Each structure stands twice: as structure tokens, then as C-alpha cells.
Amino acid sequence: MSSESTNITTEAFPPSPAPSTPRPGGSTKKYKIETEIVYTESPDQYRSSSVPIYQTATFKQASGTEMGEYDYTRSGNPTRTHLERHLAKIMNANRVMAVASGMSAMDVIARLLRPGDEVIAGDDLYGGTNRLLKYLATNGDIVVHHVDTTVVERVTEKLTDKTALVLLESPTNPLIKICDIPTITKLVKEKRPQTIVAVDNTMMSPLAMSPLEFGVDIVYESATKFLSGHHDLMAGVIAVNDEELGNRLFFTINATGCGLAPFDCWLLMRGIKTLAIRFEKAQSNAQYVAERLEAAGFKVRFPGLKSHPQYDLHWTMATGAGAVLSFETGDVEISEKIVEGARLWGISVSFGCVNSLISMPCKMSHASIDPEVRKARALPEDLIRLCVGIEDAEDLVDDLAHAIVQAGAAKPEAFEKK
Ligand SMILES: *Cc1c(COP(=O)(O)O)cnc(C)c1O
């Protein structure tokens, strides 16, 4: 039934990357990302402002021999195409593919690997990515090297003629480690051009970082986080510039059926339109919370703080610090009390939502990592992660300060404004 074609035509949609629109006077000025995020054009017959949801599995064909643009939603759906073209514009990519979740995106990328291939990845990876790589190492005959990507040589010294994939995250979560994506990419490509460099850009979003500009092959994101922004859907996006690589990735999506469902495409499209305003507010709140916690004497990890050991490197790559930070209390039980004592901060995994969240990674998002491995990777068991939302900054600090004081981790004076 489904077409095996890997090239769904998208001629009816605006060209990508931006500039997306003909401008009065034919100016070639490129719109800023904040503008592109809200601006859409659709070929809809009724000129609907919001893309219609094509809630259909199949599309009738006009002829028994010639297939139209769409035939089966696993292979392609107009609502998904609209979302993908929109994302290509704001991610500065030639092609973006929307799939069922961030892990699904990683799975699609991992299917480029063959038995015997080697992967070089960070040692503070997202828990789910870690789990998938471990599965591949155990069942797929893939060799995975976890290294400290903050040191460029740790990556390059593992490069062999079997290295098929280098997988980077910056900043990492929850340790907020920064890696030099442009330098690593350059050195990997010099030594072995066919090695694919992929970046998980979930922590930054297209608003703060565009790793394709550093020459990486694939950028992927969990759209469950900042892109959607409301914790009401799961989605993943994969962005590439190379046409052939895009076709290989699309082949897996079509073959396995992990393309994002029409309703979720529509919901994600709606979330993306407020990305800029949400991200900016969450980011400025995070900066404020980080500064107040640091002033209260805590060891805080956040790329917006000058005390971050890789502050300068981060700002050569990114235009923002994001909205995820972590801090230590020195005691696991005290950390537990703080997490439970906060009220505005919901105890939850994930980030990028309008609401602020608090968690202990070792007990929650990273619990799937072996305690021994956590120790070897210097993941403090008492670490508290804060994922800052768009509430009032002062309310957030007051609520957190109250929980911290109640847990006995600091005196009330520590939070007095200087
Ligand atoms: C959440 C997350 C993922 C996985 O995405 P899902 O949408 O939850 O499958 C991958 N990488 C990072 C950095 C994440 O935060």
C-alpha cells in the first residue's frame, strides 16, 4: 500500500531555509527567527490561518497507476509536511523530519549504524539515550565509547576507521557540561569525513543554538520540551542539510512508522508559535534563580553564570543559556526535603514547559544509569535539577528559598537581597 518513494514533493510549500516569503521590493533580508517562528504560509484552499489537521490514514488516488502527492500517512501527511517545512526554516536546515518522540529521533539516527561500528558519545548523556546505546552495544554489536566530551582530545583519541557516529550534547543535563562542537566536528571530519556528527540540541532549542551551522551532519531535538512547551505531547525532530542523508533517515521513518501523527503535528505547530516568548522568559527566570542560589552560597551549574568553567566557550556557540540548571546541597536527604518542600516547582522529569519543575536526577530521570556508572561519571547523588518555567521570577525564588530554609540547607538571611 504505502509508497516506497523517499521523496515526498513539497513544492506547494515555501522554500526553505528562510527567507520564506517574497518581500516587497524584492529585498533579500532574512527574517529573524522570532519572526519566522510565527510566520507561516499554507497552500490551504480556504486560506486557513492554522494548518488543518488531516486526520486520515489514507488518501484516495485519482488514477490506479499514478500516485498523488500523498497516499498513506505513515509515508506522508500534509499536516506533518507543513510542520516539517516550518521547522526547516527555523532550524536552518534543508530538511526536517518529525517523529513520535525524541528517543524515536535517536532510534532513527542509530539505525544508520551497522554491526561492528563504533560510537563516541558523552559521559553525561540524557538517560534515555544512554539506555538505547547500551541496548545497541548489548544486542546490536555496536561499540560505544563514553568519554568526557568537554576535553576535545578525549573524543579525537577514540576515533578509528570504525567510528560511524559521534554524538554530542551541549550543555549536558544535569551536569551542565559544555563541549566545543565546532572544534570536535572539524577534527572528526578532517580525520574521517564519513563519520556522522550528530548533536542533541534539546537543551538549547533552535532559539539559542543552531549546530548545523558548525558543520555537524544531524541535529535532533526532543520536541516534547521547549518546542512544544506545554507538556501535552511527545515528539522528536531531526534536521539535516545533506539530501542523501535525509533520504536515508526518511527511509527508516517510513519503514518503521514513527512519523509524528497528524494531531500531534498540529499541536506541536501551535506550541512552536510561542517558542520565542516562552524561551526568553524561562531563560531570564533561570538566570535570576541561578544568581540568587549562587548568592545564597550554593554550588550552581548554569552556563549563564560567569562561574561556569566553560562560560566563554558556551557563548561562542550559543546566544542563550537555556532554562535548566542544577545545584548541590551536600546531602541527599536535605535535597529530598527541598524537592518535596517546594510547591510551585512540580516534582517532575522533563523540562521546557511553561511550569517550573524540580527533580533529583539520580532518583528520577537518570535512575536507569547504574549507580556505579553514576559514581564513575561524578554525578552527585544530592544534585537537584531545576527546569525553570515562565512564572514570576520572585515567586519562584521565594518558593524555593522557603523549601531550602525549611530543609535546613540555608538560613533565611542567605536569600536576603543585597
Ligand atoms: C527528553 C530528552 C530526550 C528524549 O526525548 P523524548 O521526547 O522524551 O523521547 C533526548 N535528549 C534530551 C536532551 C532530552 O532532554
The ligand as an ORCA input file, in Angstrom:
! r2SCAN-3c Opt
* xyz 0 1
  C      13.808     14.448     26.755
  C      15.090     14.313     26.051
  C      15.287     13.324     25.082
  C      14.225     12.296     24.752
  O      13.094     12.865     24.227
  P      11.612     12.223     24.412
  O      10.764     13.177     23.644
  O      11.340     12.205     25.876
  O      11.655     10.874     23.837
  C      16.505     13.287     24.437
  N      17.500     14.151     24.742
  C      17.352     15.105     25.680
  C      18.478     16.029     25.963
  C      16.149     15.213     26.367
  O      16.023     16.141     27.308
*
